[in-house]
Amino acid sequence: MNILFVVPYIPNPVRVRPYEFIRALLRRSHRVTVASLWTSEQERAELAVLSRMGAAVIAEPMPPARSLLNSAGALVGSAPLQASYSWNAALMKQIVGAIEGQSFDAVHVEHLRGSRYAVEVRRRLARTPAIAPFPVIWDSVDSISFLFEQAVRSSRTLRGRLMTQLELGRTRCHEAWLVTQFERTLVTSALDKAALVGLLDECTGDELCMLAERIEIVPNGVDLNHFAFHDSVNRPPARLIFSGKMSYHANVTAALHLVDDIMPLVWAQRPDAQVWLVGKDPSAEVRKLADNQLPLSDSGEPRVVVTGAVPNMADFIQASTVAVAPLLYGAGIQNKALEAMSCGTPLVATSQATAALAIRPGEDVLVADGADAFAAALLTLLEKPDLRAAVGAAGRRYVEKNHSWDKVCELLEAAYATPALALPAWGAR
């Protein structure tokens, strides 16, 4: 197949879903043209990595000021700000040139931030009969309105609450409308599909059954070789890791919950336990968690370590005793869970963090909600090395069976093979 892959940010190992999709498609001998935006010289350099993989690349610079202007302009309309945040007319011109200049089998557009490009491609196809029809696949990834509904209730940051309150009303029916515009909408989990079906029921009514069939679950995978299995030998006795982008509001809330609510209960019995918050762009709230803690009594090392961006996340997961995912809200599949399980690092997670996974609680992962239960699960693993080894090994078997990227890519290929449809316009926006 020849795929045009539009993603409004540079795919890289941190933005794992588009990066691994592209890698898997190229491994499977498909042709891929990546259309994307770069915001820094580092991101511009990452385009060369995609080229070395074998992808053709078209890209444009996207200064942050332009994204802010896009968002400000969107305030006067009804669509969510995110739908305009990454709009770049120069990139769209290159995309039009690509679809007019070669024959694609499918166009894949990722995220709500990329959805305007998908809409414009669909409109171009409708206006240009000379272009051979092809399916347009919108990879929603998660239901953003489902995420925002939870964040309004549970976010512990003022910025998170204000942002989600502003966007929630704008996002709900816009997501439903987007589902009606394309041959397929992809999501990572059954929960996100159910959320979008609920929005369709609310916003479209009679066409619900037909439209719901266009939503397909294509989960995230994990690089089983990079996040390689390590047994528990030679790991520290009590190092806990919480990984992810530390400016993301759901991760910030989870980090605050971990350090402020859970860890005092753990430290009361295991004063040697150390928390590592590992991931790029830690917010001010996250950085303060390290500043406000007393050192470990026996070694003088900090109780809480905030790393910022790291060169290789796998190294940090493999060097930890237990991984944690204390999410109070979220959507889709949590990559932090898959990566920990792949490394054989036993995981303690909330039911929210594991809701999209077909795990066996208590065997593949220890699932615990509430500070008391979460702390108890952590203390149990810290005290029982045999249980740590068993849970770590079971987690690795789970991801090997269910979340290899090649297995996931088979589902993606099936979506691309969807026949192009003559889609009616509904509620034009």
VENRA-V559264 format. One line per field, one symbol per residue. phi: phi as a letter, one per 20 degrees, with the letter a starting at -180 (. if undefined). burial: I if it has 24 or more other C-alpha atoms within 12 Angstrom, else O. A space follows every 50 residues. Layout:
# VENRA-V559264
phi: ???
burial: ???
This chain:
# VENRA-V559264
phi: .ddeddcfbffbfeefffffgfgffffemeecdedbcddbffffffffff fffoeeccbcfcfgfffffgfffffeddfffffdgdfbffffffffgffe ebedeaddcdmgfefffffffgffffecgffffbfdddefmcefffffgf fgedfedfffffffffegffegffffgfgfecfbddcebfffffffffff ffdcmfegfffffeececffdbffefeffcfefmeffbddccdqfedfgf fffffffffedefgffffdcfefcddddrflffgffgffffedffffecm fffcddemfcfbfggfffedfbeccefebrbmeefffffffffmegddbf fffdfedeedgndfbedbdnffffffffffffecfffgffffffffffff fdcfffffffffffffegffdeeffclgc
burial: IIIIIIIIIIIIIIIIIIIIIIIIIIOOOIIIIIIIIIIOOOIIOIIOOI IOIOIIIIIIIIOOOOIOOIIOOOOOOOIIIIIIIIIIOOIIOIIIOIIO OOOIIIIIIIIIIIIIIIIIIIIIIOOOOOOOIIIIIIIIIIIIIIIIII IIOIIIIOOIIOIIIIIIOIIIIIIIIIIIIIIIIIIIIIIIIIIIIIII OOIIOOOIOOIIIIIIIIIIIIIIOOIIIIIIOOIOIIIIIIIIIIIIII IIIIIIIIIIOIIIIIIOOIIIIIIIIIIIIIIOIIIOIIOOIOOOOOOO OIIIIIIIOOOOIIOIIIIIIIIIIIIIIIIIIIIIIIIIIIIIIIIIII IIIIIIIOIOOIIIIIIIIOIOIIIIIIIIIIOOIOIIIIIIIIIIIIII OIIIIIIIIOIIIOIIIIOIOOIOOOOOO
